[in-house]
Amino acid sequence: MSLELERERTVQALCSHSAQDHLTTQELERRFPEVYRASSGKELLALMRGLPSLGPASAAVAPLPLFSVAPAAPPQPEKRYLAFMAEVRIILPPGLHVD
């Protein structure tokens, strides 16, 4: 099994332990960077030391697939609107009245 797959399984196992209250959020957050710094399976196993067995239900869960993030959509052109408000005066000739 590749080290990358072992790392992902370790992260999933740590999340399961956290969900079952075997780890605090702070402890989980502390272990995550250590998982990705690990350079061997032995180092990953050491991160699981002291945690109880998850049992068959948790172990049977298939690992999440590895994926890549799609590039962001190109930005849409900015739409700008301009409104003019003005006073209009109509000058009428002398003697002409409009109702």
C-alpha positions in Angstrom: 0.0 0.0 0.0 1.3 3.5 -0.8 2.3 5.9 1.9 -0.3 8.4 0.6 -3.1 5.8 0.9 -1.8 4.9 4.4 -1.9 8.6 5.4 -5.5 9.0 4.1 -6.5 5.9 6.1 -4.8 7.2 9.2 -6.6 10.6 8.8 -9.9 8.7 8.5 -9.2 6.6 11.5 -8.3 9.7 13.6 -11.5 11.3 12.5 -13.4 8.2 13.6 -11.7 8.3 17.0 -12.6 11.9 17.4 -16.2 11.2 16.4 -16.3 8.5 19.1 -14.8 10.9 21.7 -11.4 9.0 21.9 -9.6 12.2 20.8 -10.3 15.9 21.6 -10.5 18.3 18.8 -7.2 19.9 19.8 -5.5 16.5 19.8 -7.0 15.7 16.4 -5.7 19.0 15.0 -2.3 18.3 16.5 -2.0 14.9 14.9 -3.1 16.0 11.4 0.2 17.8 10.5 2.1 14.9 11.9 0.3 12.5 9.6 1.4 14.4 6.6 5.0 14.8 7.9 5.3 11.0 8.4 7.7 9.4 6.1 6.9 5.7 6.9 4.1 3.5 8.0 5.8 3.0 11.4 5.4 6.8 12.0 1.8 6.6 11.1 1.2 3.7 13.5 2.9 5.6 16.3 0.2 8.3 15.8 -2.5 5.7 16.5 -0.7 4.5 19.7 -2.9 4.6 22.8 -6.2 4.7 20.9 -8.7 1.8 21.3 -9.6 -0.5 18.4 -12.3 0.9 16.2 -13.9 -2.4 15.6 -15.1 -4.1 12.4 -17.7 -1.5 11.5 -15.2 1.4 11.3 -12.5 -0.7 9.8 -14.8 -1.9 7.0 -15.4 1.6 5.7 -13.7 2.0 2.3 -11.2 4.9 2.2 -12.3 8.1 0.6 -11.1 8.4 -3.0 -8.2 10.8 -3.7 -9.3 13.7 -5.8 -8.0 17.0 -7.1 -9.8 20.3 -7.0 -11.0 21.7 -10.3 -9.7 25.1 -11.2 -11.9 28.0 -10.3 -14.3 29.3 -12.9 -13.1 32.3 -14.8 -14.2 35.6 -13.3 -17.3 37.1 -14.8 -17.0 40.6 -16.2 -18.0 43.3 -13.8 -21.3 45.0 -14.7 -21.5 48.7 -14.0 -24.6 50.8 -14.2 -24.8 54.5 -14.4 -27.9 56.5 -13.7 -28.4 60.2 -14.3 -30.9 62.2 -12.4 -31.4 65.8 -13.4 -34.0 68.5 -13.2 -35.5 69.4 -16.5 -36.9 73.0 -17.1 -38.9 73.8 -20.1 -39.1 77.5 -20.9 -42.3 78.4 -22.6 -42.8 81.5 -24.6 -44.7 84.4 -22.9 -48.4 83.9 -23.0 -48.3 80.1 -23.5 -49.6 78.0 -20.5 -49.6 74.3 -20.0 -52.0 72.5 -17.6 
